[in-house]
Amino acid sequence: MKEKPYQRPLGELIGRFFPYFKKYRWVLILDLLCAALTTVCELVFPLIVRYLTDLAINDIASLTVQTILTVGVLYLILRIIDTAAYYYMADMGHVMGAKIETDMRADLFRHLHILSFSYYDNTKIGQIMSRITSDLFDVTEFAHHCPEEFFIAGLKITVAFVILCMSNVWLTLIIFAVLPLIFICVRFFNHRMRETFKESRQQVGEINSRVEDSLLGVRVVKSFANEEVETEKFDRDNNLFLKIKGKTYRYMAGFHCTTRLFDGIMYITVVVAGGLFMLAGKIEPADYVAYLLYVSTLLTSIRRIVEFTEQFQRGMTGIERFLDVMDVAPEIEDAPDAEELVNVRGDVTFDHVDFRYSEDGKPVLSNVSLAVKAGDNVALVGSSGSGKTTLCNLIPRFYELTSGRILIDGKDIQNLKLHSLREQIGMVQQDVYLFSGTVCENIEYGKPGATREEIIEAAKLTGAHEFIMELPDGYDTYVGERGVKLSGGQKQRVSIARMFIKNPPILILDEATSALDNESERIVQESLERLAVGRTTFTIAHRLTTIKNATVILVLTEDGIVEQGTHDQLMEMRGVYYHLYQNAV
């Protein structure tokens, strides 16, 4: 049986959401004041009708044209005030809701950027996109209407109750006795609707993930002629979404039908009980007419709350899914006394380092000890899964060590501020990621605010300037989604130019040329060699012929570092490296 999604208590959700109003408290106060003014207009109308009816029944001579016109003018003035108040609510109230939504989205985006790699290893990007976009759409309406609707309804119910009690206490108590039954039904359906709304949002995230996965891999899909396969997978997710929506609408139908039934019960109660009280002389005809109007106002208020309930639950679901992400604590944070890493030489030390991706997972690195001097070129070789990339990812602290220490210039990286640590480390990877934008913007990403001259100089150092100038718009050429308009070698050279302009003292090259053809590899390799000069460099090697001049070569297997030395030393040992090299050439 599928486990129902956990629901946070309503009080917790409202309590966590309420601080977002603080910034706009004066807008909210004025909005509620306008809501009170619009309510006054509705509550005064039955009193006017009662007054005129009473005059007509008891003293028709006093019901003059002047009296009627005076009442009419007063009510018109109230309506003008009501219109102005309503305009403010519709305008500034909605703007306030949109600003709160914007603030929440900004907070969520910032929080996502401090979460560790492990979060993204286990979470679909489509689900994250759903939470940061569609989940917060309903918050605008919720943030605006929630205080407004409940304030207006509370005011109307309270004032109507007092005025009705003044006319006839027992009839009022009979009518208000029906309200608890309405709220019990509302609570039942609210709970069910919130469950289905959350399921619906979850499934929207799955659809987003499916679309993103399929469209980003559209070239692979077409190359395998698997359009039908992708369509079938999408149809499964889409039909499941339809099924969830169907369940949602069934609960909504039951909800609205039940409230309509109680609507009718309250009306007939007023007509029958009120009629009997009037026959018994317990209520005056004028009071009875006013009673009917007030009950109509009361039921309108209840109906508005009922109609708002759907929007309320959508808002609550959006807030809940927002908090689900905001409550994920980053696994890696700055220590309270963390210091800035400045004036880096580039000494890197691994001191008995152990690492595994989860507590119950298999060890990836065990008891690794290594001392790298500033300016050394360290090459890492070994079979896939031996921990080469993991070892390099631990230096910028993308993952937390299981035990041991990593030191840079003698300072434990766990005692350094993450931002300053990662500013000193540059990574060039096999899978190059270029942002949607121009060539210039992608190079500038290494040093935001860099001048055009600096960008061009970095491109020249990587041998990228020539091909960039041949592009349709030169440095202002749009590279496409993930850089699809450039070849693999061109993308790699742009990423290296990005690293040149960053100019980090420590460099990590993760199989940066393994996916390139021979000519592109030669050009990129020359660029990398220029980039590595004077820097502490860790190179994860794909082709062993490119690392013969490394200061030290580390050979990793599942047992850890099994060999280390220069190329000549390792060849003389005739061990693991020797056999790897012989097979490679």
Secondary structure, DSSP 8 states (H G I E B T S, - for coil): ---------HHHHHHHHGGGGGGGHHHHHHHHHHHHHHHHHHHHHHHHHHHHHHHHHH-GGG--HHHHHHHHHHHHHHHHHHHHHHHHIIIIIHHHHHHHHHHHHHHHHHHHTTS-HHHHHSS-HHHHHHHHTHHHHHHHHHHHHHHHHHHHHHHHHHHHHHHHHHH-HHHHHHHHTTHHHHHHHHHHHHHHHHHHHHHHHHHHHHHHHHHHHHHHTHHHHHHTT-HHHHHHHHHHHHHHHHHHHHHHHHHHHHHHHHHHHHHHHHHHHHHHHHHHHHHTTSS-HHHHHHHHHHHHHHHHHHHHHHHHHHHHHHHHHHHHHHHHHHT---SS---TT-B---S----EEEEEEEE-SSTTS--SEEEEEEEE-TT-EEEEEESTTSSHHHHHHHTTTSS--SEEEEEETTEEGGGB-HHHHHHTEEEEESS----SSBHHHHHHTTSTT--HHHHHHHHHHTT-HHHHHHSTTGGG-B--GGGTTS-HHHHHHHHHHHHHHH--SEEEEESTTTTS-HHHHHHHHHHHHHHHTTSEEEEE-SSGGGGTT-SEEEEEETTEEEEEE-HHHHHHHTSHHHHHHHHH-
